[in-house]
Amino acid sequence: MDFTYLNNTLESWAIALAVLVGATLAMHWLRRLALHRMQTVAQRTETLADDLVAKMLRKTYLLIMITLAAYLGSLALELTERQRLVISRIAIAALILQLAIWGDTLLRAWRDHSYVTDAPRKASRTILCFLMRLALWVIAFLMVLDNFGFNITALVASLGIGGIAVALAVQNILGDLFASLSIMLDKPFEIGDFIIVGDVLGSVEHIGLKTTRLRGLGGEQVIFANSDLLKSRIHNHKRMETRRVAFVLRIAYGAPDAQLARVPALIREVVDAEPMAAFERAHFFNYGEWSLNFEVVYHFQSPDYIAHMDTQQAILLEIYRRFEREEIRFAHPLSIVRMADGGAPLRPPAGNVAAGAFRH
């Protein structure tokens, strides 16, 4: 009489064990052979594909190979339907785990890609990689639960309700996180850019997951929540190629018309003398309450603020010198009070008028 264990003879167990050992050794040998060849190819080429395959082979674990080999060995045994279902589910779970590990390896390799050197792009890749890895492992976890017979529909529904509650509790943090991701991807500004937000002027020092830090003109550090920053109107002066400059010159009333006609040409000469300034126009554009107003517009051919101010100063000083030579007077506010003969006001005091009116 043959000895049996769990309804299988020793011969069946021996065959199952041989399949287990043989399949494990075969998979392990194939993994080592493929890894050796991929490493050899990777040393001779600069492509990313062979490096990725080598990383994935290094992340192929022996325990998972043994689990899959055990499933193959179980095919030689006489098992109940329930036993075969349990073994197949374990094998499928191991396969899902291995696929998730390979996917995680690919995402990490994409994040650490050597061609990305600037800090903002590295930060954006880190955030995206984290979100994709999180989604990958959540999907893998749900697939494993579904494989073992759990009702994931009810689980996902309960997680959805719980997720809404958590999202409401941390909505400000999540808002800053997604605002940071938006800044990294859309790039309205980068580290080193000079920006204006409301009444704050400064250079961007750091873009984080929750806050962005600016260095103000006075040397102080100004910290913005990312969500608040994106809701504001941002002026980025770093990306400005040219600067449009407009100002008004006020000439005193009483200037001869020949002088007024001479002003636009004079201003053009002054602006054209500056190599970084491109003259656009100068016009006598209105009569002010106490001045004749000329509007001047030119373009400064550089985003450099200090250079712009140096040029603006040179233009204004030269205009002042030319006006002095041409005897053109600048206007300033005046209050003129006209007096009647004898120093009395032109109109009687209000009290006398009222008294006279009362007498009438």
DRENDO-1510 file (C-alpha; in Angstrom, 1 decimal, always signed):
<recs>
REC; n; res; u; v; w
REC; 1; MET; +0.0; +0.0; +0.0 .
REC; 2; ASP; +1.5; +3.4; -1.0 .
REC; 3; PHE; +1.9; +6.0; +1.7 .
REC; 4; THR; -0.2; +9.1; +1.1 .
REC; 5; TYR; -0.3; +12.6; +2.7 .
REC; 6; LEU; -3.1; +15.0; +2.1 .
REC; 7; ASN; -4.5; +12.6; -0.6 .
REC; 8; ASN; -1.2; +12.6; -2.5 .
REC; 9; THR; +1.4; +9.8; -2.8 .
REC; 10; LEU; +5.1; +10.3; -2.1 .
REC; 11; GLU; +5.7; +10.2; -5.9 .
REC; 12; SER; +3.3; +13.1; -6.4 .
REC; 13; TRP; +5.0; +15.1; -3.6 .
REC; 14; ALA; +8.4; +14.3; -5.1 .
REC; 15; ILE; +7.3; +15.5; -8.5 .
REC; 16; ALA; +5.9; +18.7; -7.0 .
REC; 17; LEU; +9.1; +19.3; -5.0 .
REC; 18; ALA; +11.2; +18.7; -8.1 .
REC; 19; VAL; +9.1; +21.2; -10.1 .
REC; 20; LEU; +9.4; +23.7; -7.2 .
REC; 21; VAL; +13.2; +23.4; -7.1 .
REC; 22; GLY; +13.6; +23.2; -10.8 .
REC; 23; ALA; +11.4; +26.2; -11.6 .
REC; 24; THR; +13.1; +28.3; -8.8 .
REC; 25; LEU; +16.6; +27.4; -10.1 .
REC; 26; ALA; +15.6; +28.1; -13.7 .
REC; 27; MET; +14.0; +31.5; -12.9 .
REC; 28; HIS; +17.0; +32.4; -10.7 .
REC; 29; TRP; +19.5; +31.4; -13.4 .
REC; 30; LEU; +17.6; +33.2; -16.1 .
REC; 31; ARG; +17.5; +36.3; -13.9 .
REC; 32; ARG; +21.3; +36.2; -13.3 .
REC; 33; LEU; +22.1; +35.6; -17.0 .
REC; 34; ALA; +19.8; +38.4; -18.2 .
REC; 35; LEU; +21.2; +40.8; -15.5 .
REC; 36; HIS; +24.8; +40.0; -16.5 .
REC; 37; ARG; +24.1; +40.7; -20.1 .
REC; 38; MET; +22.1; +43.9; -19.4 .
REC; 39; GLN; +24.9; +45.2; -17.3 .
REC; 40; THR; +27.4; +44.4; -20.0 .
REC; 41; VAL; +25.3; +46.2; -22.6 .
REC; 42; ALA; +24.7; +49.2; -20.3 .
REC; 43; GLN; +28.4; +49.7; -19.9 .
REC; 44; ARG; +28.8; +50.0; -23.7 .
REC; 45; THR; +25.8; +52.2; -24.4 .
REC; 46; GLU; +24.4; +55.5; -23.1 .
REC; 47; THR; +20.7; +54.6; -23.6 .
REC; 48; LEU; +18.3; +54.5; -20.6 .
REC; 49; ALA; +16.4; +51.3; -21.6 .
REC; 50; ASP; +19.2; +48.8; -20.7 .
REC; 51; ASP; +19.8; +50.5; -17.4 .
REC; 52; LEU; +16.1; +50.3; -16.6 .
REC; 53; VAL; +15.9; +46.6; -17.5 .
REC; 54; ALA; +19.0; +46.0; -15.2 .
REC; 55; LYS; +17.3; +47.8; -12.3 .
REC; 56; MET; +14.1; +45.8; -12.8 .
REC; 57; LEU; +16.0; +42.5; -12.8 .
REC; 58; ARG; +17.8; +43.5; -9.6 .
REC; 59; LYS; +14.4; +44.2; -8.1 .
REC; 60; THR; +13.1; +40.7; -8.9 .
REC; 61; TYR; +13.0; +38.9; -5.6 .
REC; 62; LEU; +13.8; +35.2; -4.9 .
REC; 63; LEU; +10.8; +34.8; -2.5 .
REC; 64; ILE; +8.4; +35.8; -5.3 .
REC; 65; MET; +10.1; +33.3; -7.6 .
REC; 66; ILE; +9.7; +30.6; -5.0 .
REC; 67; THR; +6.0; +31.4; -4.6 .
REC; 68; LEU; +5.4; +31.2; -8.4 .
REC; 69; ALA; +7.4; +28.0; -8.6 .
REC; 70; ALA; +5.3; +26.5; -5.7 .
REC; 71; TYR; +2.2; +27.2; -7.7 .
REC; 72; LEU; +3.7; +25.3; -10.7 .
REC; 73; GLY; +4.6; +22.4; -8.4 .
REC; 74; SER; +1.1; +22.3; -6.9 .
REC; 75; LEU; -0.2; +21.4; -10.4 .
REC; 76; ALA; +1.3; +17.9; -9.9 .
REC; 77; LEU; -0.8; +17.4; -6.7 .
REC; 78; GLU; -4.4; +16.3; -6.2 .
REC; 79; LEU; -5.9; +19.2; -4.3 .
REC; 80; THR; -9.3; +20.2; -3.3 .
REC; 81; GLU; -11.0; +23.1; -5.0 .
REC; 82; ARG; -10.5; +25.3; -2.0 .
REC; 83; GLN; -6.8; +24.4; -1.6 .
REC; 84; ARG; -6.1; +25.1; -5.3 .
REC; 85; LEU; -8.0; +28.4; -5.0 .
REC; 86; VAL; -5.8; +29.5; -2.1 .
REC; 87; ILE; -2.6; +28.6; -3.8 .
REC; 88; SER; -3.6; +30.3; -7.0 .
REC; 89; ARG; -4.6; +33.5; -5.1 .
REC; 90; ILE; -1.2; +33.5; -3.3 .
REC; 91; ALA; +0.6; +33.2; -6.6 .
REC; 92; ILE; -1.4; +35.9; -8.2 .
REC; 93; ALA; -0.8; +38.2; -5.2 .
REC; 94; ALA; +2.9; +37.5; -5.5 .
REC; 95; LEU; +2.8; +38.4; -9.3 .
REC; 96; ILE; +0.9; +41.6; -8.6 .
REC; 97; LEU; +3.5; +42.5; -5.9 .
REC; 98; GLN; +6.4; +41.9; -8.3 .
REC; 99; LEU; +4.7; +44.0; -11.1 .
REC; 100; ALA; +4.2; +46.8; -8.5 .
REC; 101; ILE; +7.8; +46.6; -7.5 .
REC; 102; TRP; +8.9; +46.9; -11.2 .
REC; 103; GLY; +6.5; +49.8; -11.7 .
REC; 104; ASP; +7.9; +51.6; -8.6 .
REC; 105; THR; +11.4; +51.0; -9.9 .
REC; 106; LEU; +10.6; +52.6; -13.2 .
REC; 107; LEU; +9.0; +55.6; -11.5 .
REC; 108; ARG; +12.1; +56.1; -9.3 .
REC; 109; ALA; +14.4; +55.9; -12.3 .
REC; 110; TRP; +12.3; +58.5; -14.1 .
REC; 111; ARG; +12.5; +60.8; -11.0 .
REC; 112; ASP; +16.3; +60.4; -10.8 .
REC; 113; HIS; +16.9; +60.9; -14.5 .
REC; 114; SER; +20.4; +62.4; -14.7 .
REC; 115; TYR; +19.5; +64.9; -17.5 .
REC; 116; VAL; +17.4; +66.9; -15.1 .
REC; 117; THR; +19.7; +69.3; -13.2 .
REC; 118; ASP; +17.7; +72.4; -12.3 .
REC; 119; ALA; +16.1; +72.4; -8.8 .
REC; 120; PRO; +12.5; +73.4; -9.8 .
REC; 121; ARG; +12.2; +70.5; -12.4 .
REC; 122; LYS; +13.7; +68.1; -9.9 .
REC; 123; ALA; +11.1; +69.2; -7.3 .
REC; 124; SER; +8.2; +68.8; -9.7 .
REC; 125; ARG; +9.4; +65.3; -10.7 .
REC; 126; THR; +9.7; +64.4; -7.0 .
REC; 127; ILE; +6.1; +65.5; -6.4 .
REC; 128; LEU; +4.7; +63.7; -9.5 .
REC; 129; CYS; +6.7; +60.6; -8.8 .
REC; 130; PHE; +5.3; +60.5; -5.2 .
REC; 131; LEU; +1.7; +60.8; -6.5 .
REC; 132; MET; +2.1; +58.2; -9.2 .
REC; 133; ARG; +3.8; +55.7; -6.8 .
REC; 134; LEU; +1.1; +56.3; -4.3 .
REC; 135; ALA; -1.6; +55.6; -7.0 .
REC; 136; LEU; +0.4; +52.5; -8.1 .
REC; 137; TRP; +0.5; +50.9; -4.6 .
REC; 138; VAL; -3.1; +51.8; -3.9 .
REC; 139; ILE; -4.1; +50.0; -7.1 .
REC; 140; ALA; -1.9; +47.0; -6.3 .
REC; 141; PHE; -3.3; +46.8; -2.8 .
REC; 142; LEU; -6.9; +46.9; -4.1 .
REC; 143; MET; -6.1; +44.2; -6.7 .
REC; 144; VAL; -4.7; +42.0; -4.0 .
REC; 145; LEU; -7.7; +42.4; -1.8 .
REC; 146; ASP; -10.0; +41.7; -4.8 .
REC; 147; ASN; -7.9; +38.6; -5.6 .
REC; 148; PHE; -8.5; +37.3; -2.1 .
REC; 149; GLY; -12.3; +37.8; -2.4 .
REC; 150; PHE; -12.8; +41.1; -0.5 .
REC; 151; ASN; -15.6; +43.4; -1.7 .
REC; 152; ILE; -13.5; +46.3; -2.8 .
REC; 153; THR; -16.6; +48.2; -4.1 .
REC; 154; ALA; -17.8; +48.8; -0.6 .
REC; 155; LEU; -14.2; +49.4; +0.5 .
REC; 156; VAL; -13.7; +52.1; -2.2 .
REC; 157; ALA; -17.0; +53.7; -1.3 .
REC; 158; SER; -16.1; +53.8; +2.4 .
REC; 159; LEU; -12.6; +55.2; +1.5 .
REC; 160; GLY; -14.3; +57.8; -0.6 .
REC; 161; ILE; -16.5; +59.0; +2.3 .
REC; 162; GLY; -13.5; +58.9; +4.6 .
REC; 163; GLY; -11.3; +60.7; +1.9 .
REC; 164; ILE; -13.9; +63.5; +1.7 .
REC; 165; ALA; -13.8; +64.0; +5.4 .
REC; 166; VAL; -10.0; +63.9; +5.4 .
REC; 167; ALA; -9.8; +66.3; +2.5 .
REC; 168; LEU; -12.1; +68.8; +4.2 .
REC; 169; ALA; -9.9; +68.6; +7.3 .
REC; 170; VAL; -6.7; +69.2; +5.4 .
REC; 171; GLN; -8.0; +71.3; +2.5 .
REC; 172; ASN; -5.6; +74.1; +3.1 .
REC; 173; ILE; -2.6; +71.8; +3.1 .
REC; 174; LEU; -3.8; +70.0; +0.0 .
REC; 175; GLY; -4.4; +73.4; -1.6 .
REC; 176; ASP; -0.9; +74.5; -1.0 .
REC; 177; LEU; +0.5; +71.1; -2.2 .
REC; 178; PHE; -1.4; +71.3; -5.5 .
REC; 179; ALA; -0.5; +75.0; -5.8 .
REC; 180; SER; +3.1; +74.0; -5.4 .
REC; 181; LEU; +2.7; +71.4; -8.1 .
REC; 182; SER; +1.1; +74.0; -10.4 .
REC; 183; ILE; +4.0; +76.4; -9.8 .
REC; 184; MET; +6.5; +73.6; -10.6 .
REC; 185; LEU; +4.7; +72.6; -13.9 .
REC; 186; ASP; +3.4; +76.0; -15.1 .
REC; 187; LYS; +6.5; +77.9; -14.0 .
REC; 188; PRO; +5.0; +81.4; -13.5 .
REC; 189; PHE; +8.3; +82.2; -11.8 .
REC; 190; GLU; +11.5; +80.3; -10.8 .
REC; 191; ILE; +14.1; +80.6; -8.2 .
REC; 192; GLY; +16.1; +83.9; -8.7 .
REC; 193; ASP; +13.2; +85.7; -10.5 .
REC; 194; PHE; +12.4; +89.2; -9.3 .
REC; 195; ILE; +8.6; +89.4; -8.8 .
REC; 196; ILE; +6.0; +91.8; -7.5 .
REC; 197; VAL; +3.0; +90.4; -5.5 .
REC; 198; GLY; +0.7; +93.1; -4.3 .
REC; 199; ASP; +2.9; +95.6; -2.5 .
REC; 200; VAL; +5.7; +93.1; -2.0 .
REC; 201; LEU; +8.8; +93.2; -4.2 .
REC; 202; GLY; +11.6; +90.7; -4.0 .
REC; 203; SER; +13.6; +87.8; -5.5 .
REC; 204; VAL; +12.3; +84.2; -5.2 .
REC; 205; GLU; +14.6; +82.3; -2.9 .
REC; 206; HIS; +12.8; +79.0; -2.4 .
REC; 207; ILE; +9.7; +77.1; -3.7 .
REC; 208; GLY; +8.5; +74.5; -1.3 .
REC; 209; LEU; +5.6; +72.1; -1.0 .
REC; 210; LYS; +3.6; +74.6; +1.2 .
REC; 211; THR; +5.3; +78.0; +1.0 .
REC; 212; THR; +7.4; +80.2; -1.3 .
REC; 213; ARG; +10.0; +82.5; +0.2 .
REC; 214; LEU; +11.0; +85.9; -1.2 .
REC; 215; ARG; +13.9; +88.1; -0.3 .
REC; 216; GLY; +12.5; +91.7; -0.1 .
REC; 217; LEU; +14.3; +94.8; -1.2 .
REC; 218; GLY; +15.0; +95.7; +2.5 .
REC; 219; GLY; +16.6; +92.3; +3.0 .
REC; 220; GLU; +13.7; +90.8; +4.9 .
REC; 221; GLN; +12.3; +87.4; +4.1 .
REC; 222; VAL; +8.6; +87.3; +3.0 .
REC; 223; ILE; +6.8; +84.0; +3.1 .
REC; 224; PHE; +3.7; +83.3; +1.0 .
REC; 225; ALA; +1.4; +80.2; +1.2 .
REC; 226; ASN; +1.5; +78.7; -2.3 .
REC; 227; SER; -2.3; +78.8; -2.7 .
REC; 228; ASP; -2.4; +82.5; -1.7 .
REC; 229; LEU; +0.4; +83.3; -4.1 .
REC; 230; LEU; -1.4; +81.8; -7.1 .
REC; 231; LYS; -4.6; +83.7; -6.2 .
REC; 232; SER; -2.6; +87.0; -6.5 .
REC; 233; ARG; -1.6; +89.0; -9.5 .
REC; 234; ILE; +2.2; +88.3; -10.1 .
REC; 235; HIS; +4.5; +90.6; -12.0 .
REC; 236; ASN; +7.6; +88.8; -13.1 .
REC; 237; HIS; +10.3; +91.3; -14.0 .
REC; 238; LYS; +13.0; +88.6; -14.7 .
REC; 239; ARG; +11.3; +87.7; -18.0 .
REC; 240; MET; +10.9; +91.2; -19.2 .
REC; 241; GLU; +12.9; +91.8; -22.4 .
REC; 242; THR; +12.4; +95.5; -22.6 .
REC; 243; ARG; +11.0; +98.1; -20.2 .
REC; 244; ARG; +8.5; +100.7; -21.3 .
REC; 245; VAL; +9.1; +104.0; -19.5 .
REC; 246; ALA; +6.6; +106.9; -19.5 .
REC; 247; PHE; +6.8; +110.1; -17.7 .
REC; 248; VAL; +5.2; +113.7; -17.9 .
REC; 249; LEU; +7.1; +117.0; -18.2 .
REC; 250; ARG; +5.2; +120.0; -17.0 .
REC; 251; ILE; +6.0; +123.3; -18.7 .
REC; 252; ALA; +5.0; +126.7; -17.1 .
REC; 253; TYR; +2.2; +128.7; -18.8 .
REC; 254; GLY; +3.4; +131.7; -20.7 .
REC; 255; ALA; +6.1; +129.8; -22.7 .
REC; 256; PRO; +6.2; +130.9; -26.3 .
REC; 257; ASP; +4.7; +128.6; -28.9 .
REC; 258; ALA; +8.1; +128.2; -30.6 .
REC; 259; GLN; +9.5; +126.8; -27.3 .
REC; 260; LEU; +6.7; +124.4; -27.0 .
REC; 261; ALA; +7.1; +123.2; -30.6 .
REC; 262; ARG; +10.8; +122.6; -29.9 .
REC; 263; VAL; +10.3; +120.4; -26.8 .
REC; 264; PRO; +9.5; +117.0; -28.6 .
REC; 265; ALA; +12.5; +117.2; -30.9 .
REC; 266; LEU; +14.7; +118.2; -27.9 .
REC; 267; ILE; +13.5; +115.2; -25.9 .
REC; 268; ARG; +14.1; +112.9; -28.9 .
REC; 269; GLU; +17.7; +114.1; -29.1 .
REC; 270; VAL; +18.3; +113.4; -25.4 .
REC; 271; VAL; +16.8; +109.9; -25.5 .
REC; 272; ASP; +18.5; +108.9; -28.7 .
REC; 273; ALA; +21.8; +109.8; -27.2 .
REC; 274; GLU; +21.5; +106.9; -24.7 .
REC; 275; PRO; +22.5; +103.6; -26.3 .
REC; 276; MET; +20.1; +101.4; -24.3 .
REC; 277; ALA; +17.1; +103.7; -24.8 .
REC; 278; ALA; +14.7; +103.5; -27.9 .
REC; 279; PHE; +12.6; +106.7; -28.3 .
REC; 280; GLU; +8.9; +106.1; -29.0 .
REC; 281; ARG; +7.2; +109.5; -28.7 .
REC; 282; ALA; +6.9; +112.9; -27.0 .
REC; 283; HIS; +3.7; +114.8; -27.3 .
REC; 284; PHE; +2.0; +118.0; -25.9 .
REC; 285; PHE; -1.0; +116.1; -24.7 .
REC; 286; ASN; -3.1; +118.4; -22.5 .
REC; 287; TYR; -3.5; +121.6; -20.6 .
REC; 288; GLY; -3.2; +121.1; -16.9 .
REC; 289; GLU; -4.6; +123.3; -14.1 .
REC; 290; TRP; -1.2; +124.9; -13.7 .
REC; 291; SER; +1.0; +123.5; -16.5 .
REC; 292; LEU; +1.4; +122.5; -20.1 .
REC; 293; ASN; +1.9; +118.8; -20.1 .
REC; 294; PHE; +4.2; +116.7; -22.4 .
REC; 295; GLU; +4.1; +112.9; -22.2 .
REC; 296; VAL; +7.3; +111.1; -23.0 .
REC; 297; VAL; +7.6; +107.4; -23.8 .
REC; 298; TYR; +10.7; +105.4; -24.5 .
REC; 299; HIS; +11.8; +101.7; -24.2 .
REC; 300; PHE; +14.8; +100.5; -22.2 .
REC; 301; GLN; +16.4; +97.6; -24.0 .
REC; 302; SER; +17.3; +95.5; -20.9 .
REC; 303; PRO; +15.4; +94.0; -17.9 .
REC; 304; ASP; +18.2; +95.2; -15.5 .
REC; 305; TYR; +16.6; +97.6; -13.1 .
REC; 306; ILE; +19.7; +99.3; -11.9 .
REC; 307; ALA; +20.9; +100.0; -15.5 .
REC; 308; HIS; +17.4; +101.3; -16.3 .
REC; 309; MET; +17.5; +103.8; -13.3 .
REC; 310; ASP; +21.0; +104.9; -14.4 .
REC; 311; THR; +19.7; +105.7; -17.9 .
REC; 312; GLN; +16.5; +107.3; -16.6 .
REC; 313; GLN; +18.7; +109.6; -14.4 .
REC; 314; ALA; +21.0; +110.5; -17.3 .
REC; 315; ILE; +18.0; +111.4; -19.5 .
REC; 316; LEU; +16.3; +113.5; -16.8 .
REC; 317; LEU; +19.5; +115.4; -16.0 .
REC; 318; GLU; +20.2; +116.1; -19.7 .
REC; 319; ILE; +16.6; +117.3; -20.2 .
REC; 320; TYR; +17.1; +119.7; -17.2 .
REC; 321; ARG; +20.3; +121.1; -18.7 .
REC; 322; ARG; +18.8; +121.5; -22.2 .
REC; 323; PHE; +15.7; +123.3; -20.7 .
REC; 324; GLU; +18.0; +125.7; -18.8 .
REC; 325; ARG; +19.9; +126.5; -22.0 .
REC; 326; GLU; +16.6; +126.9; -24.0 .
REC; 327; GLU; +15.2; +129.0; -21.1 .
REC; 328; ILE; +12.2; +126.7; -20.8 .
REC; 329; ARG; +10.7; +126.9; -17.4 .
REC; 330; PHE; +9.3; +123.9; -15.5 .
REC; 331; ALA; +5.9; +124.5; -13.9 .
REC; 332; HIS; +5.0; +124.2; -10.2 .
REC; 333; PRO; +1.7; +124.6; -8.4 .
REC; 334; LEU; +0.8; +128.3; -7.7 .
REC; 335; SER; -2.1; +129.8; -5.8 .
REC; 336; ILE; -3.0; +133.3; -7.1 .
REC; 337; VAL; -5.2; +135.6; -5.0 .
REC; 338; ARG; -6.4; +138.8; -6.7 .
REC; 339; MET; -7.1; +141.8; -4.5 .
REC; 340; ALA; -9.2; +144.9; -5.2 .
REC; 341; ASP; -7.9; +148.4; -4.9 .
REC; 342; GLY; -6.9; +149.3; -1.4 .
REC; 343; GLY; -6.1; +145.8; -0.4 .
REC; 344; ALA; -9.8; +144.8; +0.2 .
REC; 345; PRO; -11.1; +141.5; -1.2 .
REC; 346; LEU; -13.0; +141.7; -4.5 .
REC; 347; ARG; -16.1; +140.3; -2.7 .
REC; 348; PRO; -17.5; +141.6; +0.6 .
REC; 349; PRO; -17.4; +139.3; +3.6 .
REC; 350; ALA; -20.2; +136.8; +3.7 .
REC; 351; GLY; -21.6; +138.4; +6.9 .
REC; 352; ASN; -22.1; +141.8; +5.3 .
REC; 353; VAL; -23.8; +140.3; +2.3 .
REC; 354; ALA; -26.1; +138.4; +4.6 .
REC; 355; ALA; -26.8; +141.6; +6.6 .
REC; 356; GLY; -27.5; +143.6; +3.4 .
REC; 357; ALA; -29.8; +140.9; +2.2 .
REC; 358; PHE; -31.6; +140.9; +5.5 .
REC; 359; ARG; -32.0; +144.7; +5.4 .
REC; 360; HIS; -33.6; +144.4; +1.9 .
</recs>
